[in-house]
Amino acid sequence: MKNTQQLINNIKGQLNGISKMIDEDKDCKAVITQLKAVKSATGSLMQKYIEDNTLSCLGRKGSVKIKDKEQIKDLIKELIKNN
């Protein structure tokens, strides 16, 4: 799997391409297809970030310290919340 920065760069490239498509008044279906691709890529980025940083988010490493179960529940809710 690509690293986080590669995924971010891919998303930036996709967004720049979409911007150009819109400026050039490209076909609506083609623009929507690319927007869906960005949405999927953003989901992949979030998954990769979560996989790489779960322990840090839970306070086992890094500066954030989660002290109780309620904070953990809130974090998990945020992670799995739909758009």
C-alpha positions as CSV (number, residue, x, y, z in Angstrom):
1,M,0.0,0.0,0.0
2,K,1.1,3.5,-0.7
3,N,2.3,5.7,2.1
4,T,0.3,8.6,3.4
5,Q,2.1,11.3,1.5
6,Q,1.8,9.4,-1.8
7,L,-1.9,9.1,-1.2
8,I,-2.2,12.9,-0.5
9,N,-0.2,13.7,-3.6
10,N,-2.5,11.5,-5.7
11,I,-5.5,13.2,-4.3
12,K,-4.0,16.6,-5.1
13,G,-3.4,15.5,-8.7
14,Q,-6.9,14.2,-9.0
15,L,-8.4,17.5,-7.7
16,N,-6.2,19.5,-10.0
17,G,-7.4,17.4,-12.9
18,I,-11.0,17.8,-11.9
19,S,-10.5,21.6,-11.7
20,K,-9.1,21.6,-15.2
21,M,-12.1,19.4,-16.4
22,I,-14.6,21.9,-14.9
23,D,-12.7,24.9,-16.4
24,E,-12.8,23.2,-19.8
25,D,-16.5,22.4,-19.4
26,K,-15.9,18.7,-19.8
27,D,-18.7,16.1,-19.7
28,C,-20.6,16.1,-16.4
29,K,-20.5,12.3,-16.2
30,A,-16.7,12.3,-16.5
31,V,-16.3,15.0,-13.8
32,I,-18.6,13.0,-11.5
33,T,-16.6,9.8,-12.1
34,Q,-13.4,11.7,-11.1
35,L,-15.1,13.1,-8.0
36,K,-16.1,9.6,-7.0
37,A,-12.5,8.5,-7.5
38,V,-11.3,11.3,-5.2
39,K,-13.9,10.3,-2.6
40,S,-12.6,6.7,-2.7
41,A,-9.0,7.9,-2.5
42,T,-9.8,10.0,0.5
43,G,-11.3,6.9,2.1
44,S,-8.1,5.0,1.4
45,L,-6.1,7.9,2.9
46,M,-8.2,7.8,6.1
47,Q,-7.8,4.1,6.4
48,K,-4.1,4.3,6.0
49,Y,-3.8,7.1,8.5
50,I,-5.9,5.2,11.0
51,E,-3.8,2.0,10.5
52,D,-0.6,3.9,11.0
53,N,-1.7,6.1,13.9
54,T,-4.2,4.2,16.0
55,L,-1.9,3.8,19.0
56,S,-1.0,7.4,18.9
57,C,-4.6,8.4,18.7
58,L,-5.3,6.2,21.7
59,G,-2.5,7.8,23.7
60,R,-0.1,4.9,23.8
61,K,2.6,6.9,22.0
62,G,2.7,10.5,21.2
63,S,1.5,13.5,23.2
64,V,-2.3,12.8,23.3
65,K,-3.3,10.9,26.3
66,I,-6.8,9.4,26.5
67,K,-7.6,8.7,30.1
68,D,-11.0,7.0,30.1
69,K,-13.3,4.7,28.1
70,E,-15.6,7.6,27.1
71,Q,-12.8,9.3,25.3
72,I,-12.0,6.1,23.5
73,K,-15.6,5.6,22.5
74,D,-15.7,9.2,21.2
75,L,-12.6,8.6,19.1
76,I,-14.0,5.4,17.6
77,K,-17.3,7.0,16.8
78,E,-15.4,9.7,14.9
79,L,-13.3,7.2,13.1
80,I,-16.3,5.2,11.8
81,K,-18.7,8.0,11.3
82,N,-20.0,8.3,7.7
83,N,-19.4,11.4,5.8
